[in-house]
Amino acid sequence: TLLGIALVSAEVYVQTDMLSAYPPHPEVDGEHGLLIVKGDLVDSPCRLSMDSYDQSIELGTLASASLTRPGERTKPVPFFLKLKDCLVASGHFRDSRTDNITYGANQPVVNVSFTALDDLSNSSLVKLHGVKGIALQIVDDRNRDVHLNNTGVSHILNPGDNQMGWSVMAVRTTDILVPGPFMAVVNFRLNYD
């Protein structure tokens, strides 16, 4: 995007300017280096906690004997997104599936969407790499299916710190079962209004 280009250009300019303003000092006894500090300035009512950015969820060793029929699931494993320092702000969000509008008079509203490669047998399941016959299902804290690659359910947030939860589990699909180690990558996006 144009904004991304401007930010990259500004970063290169600042670094170039910093390097020319502070050249290495060969007369300094010992080693020296350069510290470049980066960050993001965002316009949102909350900050995503650092421990929520990149998470690894371990489903453990799954027995194929417990996943013999399509639709059978493993035990759900919870995961959370933590938002910090949410401001007092009004917001609203329209749910594209139900056309309902969620309002927060003095509270920010966030919509969390998850994107991933979907399984060929069921587009609401996450495709796993390394195995066949199972996929991942993500459900929210009310046990509702998360619709991949679509807008999610809106959450009204409280000023201050907030935590939102989901669970992930393996689900038997109609494909032939081929065991082995597996993995998937799921991205999430926070959309505020």
Phi, psi and omega in degrees: 000164179298320178300317179299320179294318180297319180294318179296316179299316179297320181296315179296319180297314180298315181296317179297315179298318180296319181294320181285330180286330182233075181291157178302146180256099181293340180281354179286128179280120181112190182271155176216167181200194183227135177249118178253125182253129181233163176187186178231133171258116184242154177253087179212156183284348182223164173247135175284126180299143182303327181282000176258346184301300182237118181236145172248127180248122183261116176272349178079197179271123182255134179272126179298335179296336179269001180231057185271330183247142177306136180098341178293143185236158171272176177294134179293143177245119183283152170215159188224151169245128182250129177248137184241152172054041179293134183274161171284115182204145177271153180200166174206158180209135178265127177281117184292338180277320184253347184067011176283150178247130176260124180248142170231107185298311178235027182226138176291153178242130179237142175243124182255124178243146180244134178235140179193167171291128181269154181288141181297331182281337183200115186289351177269358179253149180275130178291135176260140176262133177109343180222169173227155176092354172224155176217177180255140174244135176247131177234153179276185184290353174253013179067027176268138178301138171275130177273110181297150172056035182211171176290149181262194177276138181282147178236129172274128185257152174268148172302142183103221183261144181223155176224130178243141185235150175220172173226152177233144180210158174275143181230135177288130178255183181277350180291159177298142183277119176235106184285166178153176175291147183220164175200161175209156175241126178238127177261151174230154180224135176261123180244120179253156171234000000 
